[in-house]
Structure formats: structure tokens, C-alpha cells
Amino acid sequence: MRRVALVTGASRGIGAAVARRLAADGCDVAIGYCRAEEAALALAAELSAAGCRAEAFRADVASAAEVRDMVDKVLQKYYQIDILVCSAGVAWQGLFGDTTEEIWRRIFAVNADGTYRCCRAVLPGMLHRKSGRIVTVSSIWGLAGASCEVAYSASKAAVVGLTKALAKELGPSGITVNCVAPGVIDTDMNAALSRADREALEEETPLGRLGTPGEVAEAVCFLASERASFITGQILSPNGGFLT
């Protein structure tokens, strides 16, 4: 029986790579997106053409009502959710003194609260079946902190704490909860980097380059697979040696 995966933030970047990898592993995929409808629909069509049952579902994970509606629609379509990947995220760079309350709240609403909302929405079904895989997506900055990215770093650190605590709570129910904390990855989120900044980050990375979304997807899909059945509460950080 094919497993069903819900991937948030799946219209591009890491989320899209995860959706493709899960489909290749034989999963049916619910593609969660917020604004990039055209890209999400194109990905759904691509995966469907390859033999995967795939459909796009819109929700701003900053909204509890929209998350509940998205999960309800996924369940109506697929009947259950075996895997949840919380990949939706936003970033902002600037001095801490310039970080307004509005910016702070928006970053936490998506990165930390969005993860909480998605986990909470899928849990009833997983608890009923006493099985499930939850994979959250943090960042190396959630582990080490980044100058001029205090709000982002704090929100991603919250995801790490949520993962570790929830894994302990859900372990007796047969549900694993793990986190992938990528290093600097070549995605749209980092497209605004200047050439000098990019080269500096490549130089700081022992492997000498930025990571790819596909490499992060490999880590996510491993944790979502049966190969990781005895792994829970762990942080896997594909970062090219940037942080050890």
C-alpha cells in the first residue's frame, strides 16, 4: 500500500525536492503551498505523469484555520497521512534593532507556529493508527545562530526544541519525529546573496560549495522511511561541514 505524504512549502526549493524524492520512493504526495500556485500545480502534474497520485493544496501555515482546512482536504482525497514534512519557511535579514514586532511575529507564525499547527492537525490520524513519520525542517542557524538573522535563528531553534520534545511524547505511540537542519543551500531563499557573500559561504564550507535541495531531500526522505524506524528526536544536518 502506498504511503501518503503531506509536504508543506512544496512548490519550490527544498520542499519541491522532497516531494519529488518521496514520489520516487513510491509515496502519494500532497503538495502544500501558500502563494506559488502555478509552480505547485506544475509539480503536481509532473508527479502525476510519473505515476504518483499528487495534488496541490493551498494553506498559509501561519493560519490555524487554513492548516485545518488543508489537512481536512488531504484526508478527503487520500484518507490518511502517513508522513508529514514541515518545510514551509520564511526568512528575513537585518539588524536586531530593526526587527519590528510585525517581522518577528510573521517569522515565528510561519516557521515555528506553522510547524506546531501542521503537527497538531495530522496527529489524530497517526495516533489512531499508532504509526507515522514527522520530519521538521530547521536550519544550522537554529543550532548555532546567525548575525543579522536573530528572528529566523530563534524560530528555527524553536523547531528543534519542538522536535525533541514531541519525539519523546509520541514515541510510545509508534510515531517518530525528527528534524533536518540544512546548511547553506542553493535555493531561492539564498538567491539574493551577493557574489562576494556566496563565495565567502562556499569558502567557509569545508566541502567548498553550497548544498543542493536534492541533497537535503535525501536526508528528509531517509528519516521518513522505514530505514529510520529506530531513529527519533534527532537532528540531521546536511551542511557540508559548515557546522560540526
C-alpha positions in Angstrom: 0.0 0.0 0.0 1.4 3.4 -1.0 2.1 5.8 1.8 0.7 9.3 1.8 3.0 12.3 2.4 2.0 15.9 3.1 4.8 18.3 2.3 4.4 22.0 3.2 6.3 24.6 1.3 6.5 22.1 -1.6 6.1 24.5 -4.5 9.8 25.2 -4.7 13.3 24.6 -3.3 13.8 22.0 -0.6 10.0 21.2 -0.3 9.7 20.5 -4.1 12.8 18.3 -4.0 11.4 16.4 -1.0 8.1 15.9 -2.9 9.9 14.5 -5.9 12.0 12.2 -3.8 9.1 10.9 -1.8 7.2 10.2 -5.1 10.2 8.4 -6.4 10.1 6.3 -3.2 6.6 5.2 -4.1 4.6 7.7 -2.0 1.5 9.6 -3.0 2.2 13.3 -2.3 0.0 16.2 -1.1 1.8 19.4 -2.2 1.3 22.2 0.3 1.9 25.7 -0.9 0.9 29.3 0.0 1.5 31.7 -2.9 3.2 29.9 -5.8 0.0 28.2 -7.1 1.4 27.8 -10.7 4.5 26.1 -9.5 2.6 23.8 -7.2 0.1 22.8 -9.9 3.0 22.2 -12.3 4.7 19.9 -9.8 1.5 18.0 -9.1 1.2 17.5 -12.9 4.8 16.4 -13.2 4.4 13.8 -10.4 1.1 12.6 -11.6 2.6 12.0 -15.1 5.3 9.8 -13.4 2.6 7.6 -11.8 2.2 9.3 -8.4 -1.1 10.4 -7.1 -0.3 14.1 -6.5 -2.4 17.1 -5.8 -1.7 20.7 -4.7 -3.4 22.1 -1.5 -3.2 25.8 -0.5 -2.7 27.0 3.0 -0.8 29.7 4.8 0.6 27.8 7.7 0.5 31.0 9.8 -3.3 30.5 9.9 -4.7 27.7 12.1 -7.9 27.7 10.1 -6.2 27.3 6.8 -4.0 24.5 8.1 -7.0 22.6 9.4 -8.8 23.1 6.1 -5.7 21.9 4.1 -5.4 18.7 6.2 -9.2 18.0 6.0 -9.0 18.3 2.2 -5.9 16.0 2.1 -7.7 13.4 4.2 -10.8 13.6 2.0 -8.6 12.9 -1.0 -6.2 10.3 0.4 -8.0 9.1 3.6 -4.8 9.2 5.7 -1.5 11.0 6.1 1.5 8.7 6.9 4.3 11.3 6.5 4.3 15.0 7.4 7.2 17.1 6.2 7.2 20.7 7.6 9.2 22.5 5.0 7.3 25.9 4.8 9.5 28.7 6.0 10.3 32.4 5.6 13.5 34.4 6.3 14.5 38.0 6.9 17.9 39.6 7.3 18.5 42.8 9.2 19.8 44.1 12.5 18.0 43.1 15.6 17.3 46.7 16.3 15.5 46.9 13.0 13.4 43.8 13.6 9.9 45.1 14.2 7.3 43.2 16.2 5.5 42.6 12.9 8.5 41.0 11.3 9.2 38.9 14.4 5.7 37.7 14.6 5.4 36.8 11.0 8.6 34.7 11.0 7.5 32.8 14.1 4.0 32.4 12.8 5.3 30.6 9.7 8.5 28.8 10.9 7.6 27.8 14.5 3.9 28.1 14.9 3.3 26.7 11.4 5.2 23.6 12.3 3.1 23.3 15.5 -0.1 23.7 13.6 0.7 21.1 11.0 1.9 18.6 13.5 -1.2 19.1 15.6 -3.5 18.7 12.6 -2.2 15.4 11.4 -1.7 13.8 14.8 -5.2 12.4 15.4 -4.9 10.0 12.5 -1.4 9.0 13.3 -2.3 8.4 17.0 -5.3 6.3 15.9 -3.1 4.1 13.7 -0.2 4.2 16.1 2.2 5.0 13.3 3.6 7.9 11.4 6.7 9.9 10.4 7.1 13.6 11.1 10.1 15.4 9.7 10.6 19.1 10.6 12.9 21.4 8.8 15.1 23.8 10.8 18.5 25.3 9.8 22.1 25.4 11.0 21.2 28.9 12.2 18.7 27.3 14.6 21.6 25.3 16.0 24.3 28.0 16.1 22.6 31.4 15.5 23.3 33.8 12.7 24.2 37.5 13.0 21.5 39.7 11.4 19.1 36.8 11.4 18.0 36.7 15.1 14.3 36.2 14.4 15.0 33.4 11.8 17.5 31.7 14.1 15.2 31.9 17.1 12.3 30.5 15.2 14.3 27.6 13.8 15.7 26.9 17.3 12.1 26.6 18.4 11.6 23.9 15.7 14.5 21.9 17.1 13.0 22.1 20.6 9.6 21.1 19.4 11.1 18.2 17.6 13.0 16.8 20.5 10.1 17.2 23.0 7.4 15.9 20.6 9.5 12.8 19.8 9.6 11.8 23.5 5.8 12.3 23.8 4.9 10.4 20.6 7.4 7.6 20.8 5.1 5.3 22.8 2.5 5.7 20.1 4.9 4.5 17.4 5.3 7.9 15.8 8.8 9.2 15.0 9.7 12.9 15.0 13.0 14.1 13.5 14.5 17.3 12.2 16.7 18.2 9.2 18.8 21.3 9.8 20.3 22.2 6.4 23.4 24.3 5.9 23.6 27.0 3.2 21.6 25.6 0.3 21.3 26.9 -3.2 17.6 27.9 -3.2 15.5 30.9 -3.9 15.9 31.9 -0.3 19.6 32.5 -0.8 19.3 33.9 -4.4 19.7 37.4 -3.1 23.2 36.7 -1.8 25.8 38.9 -3.4 28.5 37.1 -5.3 31.0 38.0 -2.6 28.8 36.7 0.2 28.2 33.5 -1.8 31.9 32.9 -2.3 32.5 33.6 1.4 30.0 31.0 2.4 31.4 28.5 -0.1 34.9 29.1 1.4 33.6 28.6 4.9 32.1 25.3 3.9 34.7 22.5 4.1 33.3 20.8 1.0 33.8 24.1 -0.9 30.3 24.6 -2.2 26.6 25.3 -1.3 24.3 22.3 -0.9 21.5 21.4 -3.2 17.8 20.9 -2.4 18.1 17.3 -3.6 20.8 16.6 -1.0 18.6 17.9 1.7 15.7 15.8 0.3 17.8 12.7 0.7 18.1 13.4 4.4 14.4 14.1 4.9 13.3 11.1 3.0 15.7 8.8 4.9 14.1 10.0 8.2 10.6 9.5 6.7 11.4 5.9 5.6 11.3 2.6 7.3 15.1 2.6 7.3 14.9 5.1 10.1 12.4 3.2 12.2 14.5 3.3 15.3 15.5 7.0 15.0 13.5 9.7 16.7 14.2 13.0 18.3 17.3 13.5 16.2 18.7 16.4 14.2 20.4 15.5 10.9 22.3 18.5 9.5 23.4 18.2 5.8 25.7 21.3 5.8 29.0 20.3 4.1 30.9 20.5 7.3 30.0 24.2 7.9 28.8 23.3 11.4 30.2 20.2 13.2 
